[in-house]
Structure formats: structure tokens, C-alpha cells
Amino acid sequence: MSESLYFIALVPPPEIQEEITKLKQEVAEKYESRHALKSPPHITLHMPFKWKDKRDEELVAVMEELNSDFDPFEVQLKDFNFFEPRVVFLDVVENEKLNQLQKEVVDVCRKQLKLDNANYKNRPFHPHVTIAFRDLKKRMFYEAKKEFEFLEVSFNFHVKKISLLKHDGTKWNVVDF
């Protein structure tokens, strides 16, 4: 039986995706970390999960339901932050609507889709947009941190919907539904 890998996220509008992707490309070239380029810029609401292909309609129906009740809101990405020793990211300014949305998505996924990600139980939600991770070597991480820790950047965008992303074996793509 065939399965695919998915995750649920907020994806900024194309013009902001383009700006953030330029940052990812800069890090990829300077610090040899290309893994973050395998997905569009996003804020993860539900970590990756496997889903049986024959049940795709059920998954899409839940996504449509989540979006039908969606109340648009503003998100601000501000400056760089780090999870030592491998992750460089754009920080998300504290946002109660975003925190509530993430709880709702995880709750709906647990109840309706029977997805239970044990990893969430001990980790608080820390919304961010990853610029480099996984393949960023420790030595390069500390060089990148020196460069980015004092840089000021800010992106504001209006969140209008929740996105579903699917892995195609090479990279993540937003699913149209």
C-alpha cells in the first residue's frame, strides 16, 4: 500500500517567499547548507506525517474544513534566531492567533485523522521560518550565526489559508485543493 509524506503549514505570499528564498540561497552558497531549499518558506503547524494515498480525499476534506472556518490574521517575521548547533531561522513575532491556530490544527489532526505526533507532547510551539538546518555543519553554523545575529529583517503578511505540503521524493510542494 502506497503512502506519501505530508505536513501542514502557513505559506507566505509569493513575493515574500521569493525574498526568503534568496536568503536561503545565500546561506546555501556561503555555508554549504542546501536542505532548506527543498521546501517553500513556511511556518509549520503540524510536523510531517505519513498518509495512505488511498485516503487522500479524507485528508483534503479536513484541510478544506480547517480553511472554511479560517479567520485571516497578520504575521510578522522579524530578525534571525538560532537553534544551536544547526538551525538558522527567521523568528515569528509572538502571535496569539497563530498559537491558537496551531493548537486547533494539531487537535483536529489528532481527533479526525488519528494523527498523534508524540514529539509535540514535550515541545512548546516555536513558530519560525527555517533558513538553514540539518546539513549545516557546526563550524559553518557559528560562522553564519556571526553574520546573521545582528542583521535586521522584517516581513509582514496576511495569512489567508492553511496549506498542505506533500513530498514528491525530492522536495516539498504545496497541494492545491
C-alpha positions, 0 to 999 in steps of 0.5 A: 500500500502506497503512502506519501509524506505530508505536513501542514503549514502557513505559506507566505505570499509569493513575493515574500517567499521569493525574498526568503528564498534568496536568503536561503540561497545565500546561506546555501552558497556561503555555508554549504547548507542546501536542505532548506531549499527543498521546501517553500518558506513556511511556518509549520503547524503540524510536523510531517506525517505519513498518509495512505494515498488511498485516503487522500480525499479524507485528508483534503476534506479536513484541510478544506474544513480547517480553511472554511472556518479560517479567520485571516490574521497578520504575521510578522517575521522579524530578525534571525534566531538560532537553534544551536548547533544547526538551525538558522531561522527567521523568528515569528513575532509572538502571535496569539492567533497563530498559537491558537491556530496551531493548537486547533490544527494539531487537535483536529489532526489528532481527533479526525485523522488519528494523527498523534505526533508524540514529539509535540507532547514535550515541545512548546510551539516555536513558530519560525521560518527555517533558513538553514538546518540539518546539513549545516555543519557546526563550524559553518553554523557559528560562522553564519550565526556571526553574520546573521545575529545582528542583521535586521529583517522584517516581513509582514503578511496576511495569512489567508489559508492553511496549506498542505505540503506533500513530498514528491521524493525530492522536495516539498510542494504545496497541494492545491485543493 
